[in-house]
């Protein structure tokens, strides 16, 4: 790697920080180099990876260890990382040995690109171009995260992710984004779809419909049925739906 290549790599790392971190707006190159841990860890990785591919022993892992101590970011020297990676904040980020990252990937703090079990060979995720991975997300195993995907904060991903989709939950559930392609980073984690909450709301609506058809108020009481065709007489009793469906209370209540 010549001097021109080193300068180009530094410029690319600084440009990624300036374009994707609002806190870096108007901040100079020198300040970013000395105070942005994600940039520091990436540049240290580039050197360690170069030495690793050249077959130099010990030194690549030593560089990775020092970088982890200084930045809190652990990147294995053998990992494959494309241009334009930006690690925001970065504390707790782990990128494993056989992980592969495409161009313009954005990673937030606490992300793990890890393996599962004690398998050898390819055991870490492949992340394609323009993927954004939210803070605390865990991507485990030799899965493929498609181009332009967005991984929500604290999501655990153990299956392949389709391109241009959003994944949330534990385990992660992909949710297609209709009408837009999430090209580039998007840090709006507040308005991500929540399939679990949607399912619970659907169940609540069905329960309300069942209560209505059974003549029950939402608070569990019986609805007023006088005056309706086929309504029970005054002295007729309406069966307790709960006891009919589920039998006597085993606690004796």
Backbone bond lengths (Angstrom), bond angles and torsions (degrees), N, CA, C in turn:
res aa  C-N    CA-C-N  psi(-1)  N-CA   C-N-CA  omega(-1)  CA-C   N-CA-C  phi
1 X - - - 1.466 - - 1.519 109.21 -
2 X 1.318 117.04 118.18 1.447 121.77 -179.26 1.511 112.33 -81.25
3 X 1.332 114.08 176.00 1.457 119.83 -179.39 1.529 110.79 -61.78
4 X 1.324 116.24 -41.16 1.469 119.43 -179.33 1.523 111.30 -62.51
5 X 1.325 117.02 -38.21 1.460 120.60 178.85 1.526 111.02 -67.60
6 X 1.329 116.40 -37.49 1.468 120.29 178.58 1.527 110.22 -65.55
7 X 1.320 115.52 -44.78 1.465 119.63 179.20 1.528 110.73 -62.69
8 X 1.330 115.93 -41.03 1.461 119.61 179.29 1.523 111.22 -63.50
9 X 1.330 117.51 -39.33 1.458 121.06 179.20 1.524 111.02 -65.81
10 X 1.327 116.58 -41.24 1.466 120.32 178.61 1.530 110.22 -63.45
11 X 1.327 116.16 -44.34 1.459 119.79 179.24 1.526 111.39 -62.50
12 X 1.332 116.37 -39.26 1.465 120.21 -179.43 1.531 110.52 -66.02
13 X 1.336 116.56 -41.95 1.463 120.15 -179.81 1.526 111.13 -65.94
14 X 1.328 116.76 -41.12 1.460 120.47 179.61 1.523 110.35 -68.06
15 X 1.327 117.09 -41.20 1.468 120.62 179.75 1.517 111.03 -63.02
16 X 1.343 117.94 -38.05 1.462 120.83 178.13 1.524 110.79 -62.71
17 X 1.335 116.98 -41.33 1.464 120.15 178.18 1.525 111.00 -65.46
18 X 1.330 116.92 -43.89 1.461 120.25 -177.79 1.525 112.58 -66.49
19 X 1.331 117.16 -32.16 1.463 119.90 -176.85 1.518 113.16 -85.65
20 X 1.344 118.57 -21.60 1.461 120.30 -174.04 1.514 115.25 -118.73
21 X 1.310 117.55 -4.10 1.459 120.34 178.00 1.528 108.77 -117.82
22 X 1.344 117.78 110.66 1.469 119.28 179.93 1.526 112.87 -56.79
23 X 1.343 116.98 -28.88 1.461 119.95 -179.79 1.521 112.33 -69.95
24 X 1.333 116.92 -16.20 1.461 120.53 -178.80 1.514 112.77 -92.32
25 X 1.318 117.47 1.77 1.463 120.37 179.98 1.526 109.91 -62.68
26 X 1.319 116.26 122.72 1.453 121.16 178.78 1.516 114.60 79.75
27 X 1.335 117.83 2.70 1.460 121.17 -179.90 1.523 109.16 -87.90
28 X 1.316 116.84 138.01 1.446 121.71 -177.33 1.513 113.37 -76.66
29 X 1.339 115.35 166.80 1.463 121.92 -177.55 1.519 112.07 -61.12
30 X 1.321 116.98 -44.92 1.468 120.24 -176.54 1.523 110.92 -62.91
31 X 1.333 117.03 -43.69 1.460 120.19 -179.71 1.525 111.14 -63.33
32 X 1.325 117.41 -40.27 1.464 120.09 177.80 1.523 110.45 -64.17
33 X 1.305 117.56 -41.79 1.468 120.88 -178.61 1.527 112.18 -64.03
34 X 1.319 117.63 -33.18 1.467 119.44 -175.58 1.522 113.05 -95.39
35 X 1.348 118.35 -11.07 1.473 118.23 -173.82 1.522 114.66 -132.49
36 X 1.326 119.63 -1.67 1.466 121.73 177.65 1.534 108.62 -102.36
37 X 1.335 118.49 103.47 1.471 120.00 -175.13 1.522 113.68 -62.50
38 X 1.336 117.34 -31.92 1.457 119.40 178.69 1.519 112.27 -63.35
39 X 1.320 116.34 -40.38 1.465 121.09 177.37 1.522 110.13 -67.47
40 X 1.310 117.19 -43.02 1.464 120.82 179.69 1.526 111.64 -61.94
41 X 1.345 116.16 -44.89 1.465 119.66 -179.91 1.522 111.25 -64.17
42 X 1.330 117.24 -39.07 1.460 120.12 -179.66 1.523 111.35 -65.78
43 X 1.328 117.75 -43.62 1.463 120.38 179.65 1.536 110.76 -65.93
44 X 1.335 116.92 -38.03 1.465 119.47 176.23 1.523 110.67 -64.12
45 X 1.345 116.12 -39.54 1.467 119.48 176.51 1.528 111.26 -61.21
46 X 1.328 117.63 -42.86 1.461 120.17 -178.64 1.526 110.40 -57.36
47 X 1.314 116.89 -43.22 1.466 120.14 178.35 1.522 111.13 -66.85
48 X 1.332 116.91 -45.48 1.467 120.41 -179.35 1.523 111.02 -63.35
49 X 1.334 116.77 -40.07 1.462 120.38 179.48 1.517 111.76 -66.17
50 X 1.338 116.34 -38.71 1.464 120.33 177.34 1.522 110.90 -60.90
51 X 1.323 117.18 -45.60 1.460 121.11 179.20 1.522 111.23 -68.20
52 X 1.332 116.91 -36.78 1.470 120.23 178.65 1.518 110.95 -62.36
53 X 1.333 116.74 -45.27 1.463 120.47 -179.89 1.525 111.64 -68.20
54 X 1.324 115.90 -23.44 1.469 119.69 177.05 1.521 112.21 -83.00
55 X 1.338 116.75 -3.92 1.464 120.16 177.62 1.509 114.54 83.85
56 X 1.319 117.67 14.83 1.464 120.57 178.85 1.527 109.29 -73.91
57 X 1.336 119.45 126.22 1.468 120.64 -179.33 1.529 111.93 -82.11
58 X 1.316 115.77 158.63 1.468 125.88 169.89 1.537 113.61 64.93
59 X 1.318 117.24 -51.79 1.470 120.75 -171.39 1.536 112.90 -57.64
60 X 1.351 119.35 -44.19 1.471 117.74 179.42 1.525 113.35 -57.81
61 X 1.320 116.88 -43.85 1.471 119.67 179.20 1.526 110.81 -68.16
62 X 1.319 117.27 -33.42 1.460 120.13 177.60 1.528 110.45 -64.81
63 X 1.337 116.61 -42.61 1.467 120.28 177.14 1.520 110.49 -61.75
64 X 1.331 116.56 -43.70 1.460 120.57 179.56 1.524 111.37 -62.37
65 X 1.332 116.81 -38.42 1.459 121.07 -179.76 1.519 111.39 -67.74
66 X 1.324 116.65 -42.91 1.463 120.57 178.38 1.528 109.99 -64.50
67 X 1.331 116.68 -43.39 1.465 120.10 179.23 1.523 111.07 -62.06
68 X 1.322 117.14 -39.56 1.470 119.95 178.21 1.522 110.71 -63.97
69 X 1.324 116.71 -40.50 1.465 120.54 179.98 1.523 111.72 -64.66
70 X 1.331 116.78 -35.93 1.462 121.29 -175.88 1.530 112.97 -84.57
71 X 1.331 117.09 -32.47 1.469 120.39 -172.39 1.519 114.26 -114.30
72 X 1.331 118.47 -18.33 1.460 121.00 -174.23 1.509 113.59 78.53
73 X 1.333 116.94 10.47 1.464 122.56 -178.46 1.526 108.51 -114.76
74 X 1.334 116.41 126.69 1.465 120.67 -178.62 1.532 109.76 -112.17
75 X 1.321 115.85 115.84 1.456 122.12 177.62 1.518 108.00 -124.02
76 X 1.311 116.67 120.96 1.466 120.00 179.54 1.528 109.44 -67.37
77 X 1.335 117.67 137.58 1.466 119.80 -178.61 1.524 114.21 -59.89
78 X 1.343 117.44 -23.35 1.465 120.14 -177.77 1.523 113.23 -88.45
79 X 1.329 118.35 -6.79 1.458 120.22 179.06 1.526 110.20 -62.47
80 X 1.332 115.39 154.55 1.465 120.91 179.75 1.526 108.70 -109.72
81 X 1.335 116.74 116.59 1.462 121.56 -175.16 1.522 109.02 -127.33
82 X 1.315 115.93 124.00 1.453 121.53 179.63 1.516 112.49 -77.91
83 X 1.320 117.11 -178.71 1.471 121.07 -178.10 1.523 111.95 -72.98
84 X 1.319 114.60 153.05 1.458 120.14 172.11 1.512 115.94 82.79
85 X 1.339 119.45 12.79 1.462 119.84 176.11 1.522 109.90 -65.51
86 X 1.352 115.81 136.94 1.457 120.61 172.71 1.512 108.85 -129.50
87 X 1.334 115.96 125.56 1.461 122.71 176.96 1.518 107.10 -110.04
88 X 1.329 116.94 111.20 1.462 121.57 -177.11 1.526 109.76 -89.23
89 X 1.305 116.58 131.55 1.477 124.23 -174.70 1.525 108.95 63.19
90 X 1.327 117.61 -71.19 1.453 120.95 166.47 1.508 117.50 93.16
91 X 1.317 119.56 -19.46 1.463 119.64 -176.16 1.525 110.82 -55.13
92 X 1.322 116.64 127.45 1.460 121.95 177.57 1.508 115.51 87.02
93 X 1.325 119.04 2.06 1.466 120.70 177.99 1.523 109.64 -71.83
94 X 1.339 115.92 134.75 1.469 122.05 177.24 1.523 108.51 -130.18
95 X 1.336 116.95 126.28 1.458 123.00 177.60 1.522 107.25 -122.73
96 X 1.332 115.93 115.45 1.459 121.52 -171.26 1.522 114.86 -77.37
97 X 1.319 113.94 175.13 1.465 122.49 -171.11 1.523 113.99 -58.96
98 X 1.327 118.07 -45.06 1.467 120.47 -175.24 1.534 112.25 -101.85
99 X 1.332 116.74 15.29 1.467 120.01 176.62 1.526 109.79 -67.86
100 X 1.333 115.19 145.24 1.466 121.34 177.27 1.519 108.72 -129.87
101 X 1.318 116.48 126.33 1.459 122.27 -179.80 1.519 109.24 -121.04
102 X 1.330 115.74 133.83 1.451 120.97 177.92 1.516 111.99 -81.06
103 X 1.318 115.54 -157.37 1.461 121.20 -176.85 1.529 111.15 -84.83
104 X 1.339 115.03 146.67 1.472 123.03 170.99 1.518 113.13 58.91
105 X 1.312 116.83 40.59 1.467 122.15 175.20 1.530 108.53 -84.74
106 X 1.329 116.12 142.11 1.463 121.96 177.38 1.520 109.24 -119.44
107 X 1.330 116.03 129.13 1.461 122.18 -177.64 1.526 108.68 -127.72
108 X 1.334 116.01 134.72 1.457 120.86 176.83 1.534 110.09 -103.46
109 X 1.323 115.67 174.54 1.455 121.20 -171.25 1.525 112.43 -60.54
110 X 1.326 114.82 149.56 1.461 121.06 174.23 1.508 115.91 77.97
111 X 1.320 118.76 9.60 1.466 121.43 -178.45 1.520 110.25 -81.67
112 X 1.331 115.94 140.65 1.457 122.06 175.59 1.522 109.83 -121.27
113 X 1.322 116.29 125.19 1.464 121.79 168.22 1.516 105.16 -106.96
114 X 1.327 115.62 88.38 1.459 121.08 -168.04 1.508 113.90 -117.01
115 X 1.328 113.92 173.22 1.456 121.68 177.07 1.516 111.17 -100.13
116 X 1.330 115.48 177.31 1.463 121.55 177.39 1.521 108.50 -127.89
117 X 1.320 115.69 135.65 1.458 119.80 177.55 1.516 112.95 66.80
118 X 1.335 114.56 -154.49 1.455 121.05 -176.93 1.516 111.87 -115.22
119 X 1.322 116.90 24.38 1.458 120.96 -179.11 1.522 110.24 -66.51
120 X 1.326 115.74 148.71 1.453 120.95 175.38 1.526 109.09 -102.56
121 X 1.315 116.41 176.07 1.455 120.00 -177.95 1.513 110.89 79.49
122 X 1.325 117.11 -155.09 1.459 122.39 -179.16 1.526 109.76 -67.07
123 X 1.318 117.29 113.40 1.464 121.00 -174.54 1.530 112.98 -139.19
124 X 1.328 116.80 6.44 1.460 120.93 179.73 1.534 109.86 -120.84
125 X 1.312 117.80 164.30 1.473 120.83 -174.30 1.530 113.58 -68.25
126 X 1.325 113.91 155.21 1.462 122.91 168.00 1.518 107.48 -110.31
127 X 1.317 116.26 119.71 1.466 122.46 -177.34 1.524 107.67 -111.95
128 X 1.313 116.50 117.77 1.453 120.36 -177.23 1.530 111.51 -81.42
129 X 1.332 116.49 -175.31 1.459 121.96 -171.34 1.536 112.97 -63.61
130 X 1.336 114.84 149.71 1.476 123.51 170.01 1.516 113.56 59.03
131 X 1.319 117.38 34.28 1.470 122.49 176.87 1.529 108.95 -92.19
132 X 1.326 116.71 142.00 1.465 122.68 174.98 1.522 108.51 -116.97
133 X 1.343 116.30 127.70 1.465 121.72 -176.94 1.515 108.52 -118.99
134 X 1.338 116.47 116.09 1.458 121.89 -174.99 1.515 113.53 -72.60
135 X 1.316 115.83 163.67 1.462 122.02 -174.58 1.523 111.56 -60.02
136 X 1.327 115.17 136.88 1.456 121.81 177.28 1.507 116.04 79.15
137 X 1.322 118.67 0.84 1.466 120.50 -178.88 1.523 110.46 -70.99
138 X 1.327 115.91 147.10 1.462 122.14 178.25 1.525 108.87 -122.27
139 X 1.309 116.36 119.15 1.460 122.65 177.02 1.519 106.88 -111.12
140 X 1.330 116.93 115.73 1.456 120.84 -168.24 1.521 111.56 -123.09
141 X 1.319 115.24 134.07 1.456 121.01 175.82 1.518 112.41 90.88
142 X 1.338 116.42 177.10 1.472 121.73 -176.45 1.531 112.46 -80.75
143 X 1.308 116.16 52.93 1.459 121.50 -179.56 1.530 109.84 -86.21
144 X 1.327 115.76 166.99 1.465 121.97 177.58 1.524 107.95 -120.08
145 X 1.328 115.85 124.91 1.461 122.18 175.63 1.521 107.37 -102.47
146 X 1.322 116.64 114.93 1.449 121.94 -171.61 1.518 114.56 -69.45
147 X 1.308 114.56 161.30 1.462 123.59 -178.65 1.529 111.68 -51.58
148 X 1.331 115.64 131.64 1.453 120.52 174.54 1.506 115.61 75.66
149 X 1.326 118.83 7.42 1.467 120.90 -179.33 1.526 110.30 -71.62
150 X 1.309 114.17 160.13 1.464 121.82 -179.24 1.525 108.00 -130.76
151 X 1.317 117.46 120.65 1.460 122.84 -178.35 1.522 108.29 -103.86
152 X 1.332 117.06 119.45 1.457 121.10 -177.60 1.520 112.82 -68.61
153 X 1.314 116.10 158.96 1.461 121.99 -179.98 1.528 111.09 -58.40
154 X 1.335 115.61 136.85 1.466 124.48 176.45 1.529 113.44 64.93
155 X 1.305 117.57 14.72 1.462 120.50 175.72 1.524 110.21 -74.61
156 X 1.332 116.13 144.05 1.463 121.45 174.51 1.527 107.59 -110.62
157 X 1.329 116.66 113.88 1.459 122.17 -174.57 1.524 109.00 -107.65
158 X 1.331 116.13 121.54 1.461 121.06 -179.70 1.525 112.01 -126.60
159 X 1.346 116.58 2.18 1.461 121.49 177.93 1.522 109.30 -129.55
160 X 1.321 116.31 162.21 1.456 120.79 178.51 1.526 110.81 -57.45
161 X 1.327 115.29 147.31 1.463 122.06 -179.84 1.523 108.42 -113.00
162 X 1.342 118.84 125.98 1.466 120.83 179.08 1.527 111.46 -64.34
163 X 1.311 117.69 153.68 1.473 119.82 176.03 1.526 111.26 -61.71
164 X 1.327 115.09 149.58 1.470 122.11 174.58 1.523 112.94 54.26
165 X 1.314 116.51 42.65 1.457 120.84 178.04 1.518 109.15 -128.85
166 X 1.326 114.92 167.47 1.456 121.53 176.63 1.522 108.23 -114.21
167 X 1.326 116.36 139.09 1.467 121.15 179.77 1.521 108.32 -122.72
168 X 1.339 116.62 129.79 1.455 122.07 178.17 1.526 108.57 -137.90
169 X 1.331 116.31 158.77 1.462 120.74 171.35 1.509 113.98 99.71
170 X 1.346 114.00 175.57 1.467 122.97 177.73 1.519 107.82 -131.91
171 X 1.331 119.04 110.39 1.467 125.34 -8.61 1.523 110.71 -69.88
172 X 1.310 116.55 164.81 1.450 121.26 -174.33 1.516 113.58 -64.69
173 X 1.331 116.71 137.59 1.462 123.08 176.35 1.522 108.54 -116.33
174 X 1.324 118.96 122.83 1.468 119.84 178.59 1.516 111.51 -73.29
175 X 1.311 116.27 138.88 1.461 123.19 178.32 1.523 107.32 -128.18
176 X 1.309 115.88 117.64 1.458 120.42 178.21 1.529 110.30 -65.80
177 X 1.322 115.92 141.18 1.452 121.32 176.69 1.511 107.76 -101.99
178 X 1.310 116.45 105.56 1.458 120.89 -176.33 1.525 110.72 -73.97
179 X 1.306 115.66 132.42 1.453 120.31 171.09 1.507 116.06 82.71
180 X 1.331 118.98 1.49 1.457 118.76 177.23 1.514 109.38 -152.03
181 X 1.301 116.14 148.64 1.449 123.96 175.42 1.526 108.15 -107.66
182 X 1.335 117.55 119.47 1.469 119.05 -177.34 1.524 111.70 -73.91
183 X 1.320 116.01 68.37 1.458 120.99 -179.04 1.523 109.22 -78.64
184 X 1.317 116.70 122.05 1.451 119.92 -179.14 1.521 111.53 86.86
185 X 1.328 117.05 174.46 1.464 120.74 -174.68 1.514 112.34 -73.13
186 X 1.313 115.77 147.67 1.454 122.37 177.39 1.517 107.19 -145.06
187 X 1.325 116.88 112.86 1.463 120.64 -173.93 1.517 113.01 -97.22
188 X 1.337 118.46 17.10 1.464 121.31 179.56 1.518 108.99 -82.78
189 X 1.337 116.64 83.21 1.465 120.46 -179.01 1.517 111.56 -84.25
190 X 1.341 118.43 -9.15 1.461 120.82 -175.73 1.518 111.78 -72.12
191 X 1.339 117.79 -34.82 1.455 121.22 -172.03 1.527 112.84 -105.17
192 X 1.311 117.34 26.01 1.454 119.85 175.29 1.526 109.76 -69.26
193 X 1.322 117.86 145.72 1.467 119.84 175.03 1.524 111.05 -65.52
194 X 1.328 115.83 147.65 1.467 121.72 -178.97 1.526 108.64 -125.67
195 X 1.346 118.14 94.36 1.463 119.58 -176.24 1.522 113.58 -64.09
196 X 1.309 118.72 -28.92 1.466 121.00 179.50 1.529 109.67 -69.23
197 X 1.330 116.60 -45.45 1.471 119.48 177.83 1.525 110.65 -63.10
198 X 1.323 117.49 -39.01 1.465 120.23 178.18 1.529 110.99 -62.28
199 X 1.337 116.73 -40.31 1.466 120.33 179.03 1.531 111.17 -64.94
200 X 1.335 116.99 -40.74 1.463 120.58 179.20 1.527 110.55 -64.54
201 X 1.336 116.65 -41.17 1.465 119.79 177.78 1.529 110.55 -62.71
202 X 1.345 117.42 -39.41 1.457 120.43 177.89 1.519 111.79 -63.04
203 X 1.342 116.92 -40.80 1.463 120.42 177.51 1.531 111.00 -64.42
204 X 1.344 116.23 -39.74 1.464 119.18 179.21 1.529 111.22 -62.62
205 X 1.337 116.50 -39.28 1.467 119.06 178.56 1.526 111.26 -65.72
206 X 1.320 117.52 -38.50 1.458 120.22 179.03 1.526 111.47 -67.55
207 X 1.325 117.29 -38.99 1.468 120.54 177.92 1.521 110.30 -63.21
208 X 1.347 116.09 -42.06 1.463 119.59 178.72 1.525 111.00 -62.50
209 X 1.351 116.60 -39.52 1.464 119.42 178.67 1.529 111.04 -65.77
210 X 1.346 117.74 -39.50 1.460 121.39 178.14 1.524 111.11 -65.13
211 X 1.344 117.36 -40.54 1.457 120.31 178.22 1.526 110.86 -63.02
212 X 1.326 115.56 -40.32 1.466 119.50 179.52 1.518 110.86 -63.54
213 X 1.340 116.70 -45.43 1.465 119.86 -179.36 1.514 112.24 -68.04
214 X 1.339 117.73 -24.41 1.470 121.10 178.93 1.514 112.60 -89.63
215 X 1.335 117.04 0.46 1.456 120.26 178.44 1.502 113.84 77.91
216 X 1.307 117.10 28.50 1.460 121.03 179.93 1.513 110.25 -109.72
217 X 1.342 115.68 144.93 1.451 120.74 171.87 1.526 108.04 -75.56
218 X 1.337 117.87 158.83 1.461 119.78 177.58 1.513 114.12 -57.72
219 X 1.402 116.95 -25.50 1.467 118.44 179.85 1.521 112.13 -85.69
220 X 1.339 117.85 5.05 1.454 120.89 175.42 1.508 114.55 101.84
221 X 1.362 118.28 -8.62 1.448 120.29 179.58 1.511 111.86 -81.99
222 X 1.358 115.58 174.80 1.454 120.18 179.27 1.519 109.80 -87.88
223 X 1.330 116.36 142.40 1.450 121.32 176.77 1.534 110.19 -75.43
224 X 1.341 117.72 152.19 1.470 122.94 173.73 1.522 108.66 -69.22
225 X 1.329 116.87 121.22 1.463 120.20 -174.38 1.517 113.00 -114.61
226 X 1.390 118.89 -1.04 1.453 120.50 -178.62 1.515 110.40 -65.96
227 X 1.321 115.71 143.59 1.446 120.75 177.63 1.505 113.48 90.89
228 X 1.319 117.88 -10.65 1.453 119.36 178.54 1.509 109.59 -90.82
229 X 1.301 116.02 149.14 1.467 120.36 178.39 1.514 108.68 -63.37
230 X 1.286 116.46 128.93 1.462 119.70 178.55 1.504 113.29 81.47
231 X 1.357 117.65 11.33 1.455 119.87 -178.86 1.513 109.51 -70.89
232 X 1.318 120.10 149.15 1.462 122.12 -179.59 1.514 110.95 -68.86
233 X 1.318 115.78 150.30 1.454 121.42 177.49 1.508 109.79 -64.16
234 X 1.385 114.22 168.10 1.457 118.80 -173.98 1.520 112.10 -60.37
235 X 1.353 116.02 -38.83 1.456 118.84 -176.54 1.524 113.02 -90.76
236 X 1.333 115.04 -3.68 1.463 116.73 178.06 1.520 109.67 -73.52
237 X 1.302 115.18 144.71 1.468 119.23 179.91 1.516 109.47 -100.11
238 X 1.312 114.39 142.23 1.461 121.02 175.29 1.520 107.56 -93.62
239 X 1.323 118.54 125.87 1.460 119.28 -176.34 1.515 111.58 -62.70
240 X 1.304 115.06 146.36 1.463 122.04 176.74 1.520 107.97 -73.87
241 X 1.346 114.89 112.26 1.468 118.80 -176.29 1.513 111.22 -61.32
242 X 1.351 115.54 -38.88 1.460 118.24 -178.21 1.507 112.35 -62.26
243 X 1.381 116.79 -45.93 1.454 119.09 -179.25 1.511 111.63 -70.73
244 X 1.362 116.84 -31.16 1.460 119.07 178.84 1.521 111.35 -66.51
245 X 1.319 115.64 -39.69 1.464 119.63 -176.59 1.516 112.58 -79.23
246 X 1.326 115.08 -38.27 1.463 117.49 -169.08 1.525 114.74 -116.67
247 X 1.376 118.15 -5.25 1.459 120.26 179.21 1.515 110.75 82.79
248 X 1.343 116.42 -176.24 1.470 120.52 -177.72 1.521 111.61 -64.69
249 X 1.300 114.64 151.97 1.465 120.50 178.75 1.512 109.02 -68.55
250 X 1.328 119.48 121.44 1.469 120.41 -176.59 1.518 111.81 -67.55
251 X 1.323 118.79 -16.29 1.468 120.18 179.54 1.508 112.12 -86.51
252 X 1.364 116.07 -5.68 1.451 119.66 177.88 1.503 113.94 88.71
253 X 1.354 117.52 5.49 1.453 120.72 -178.39 1.519 111.79 -79.84
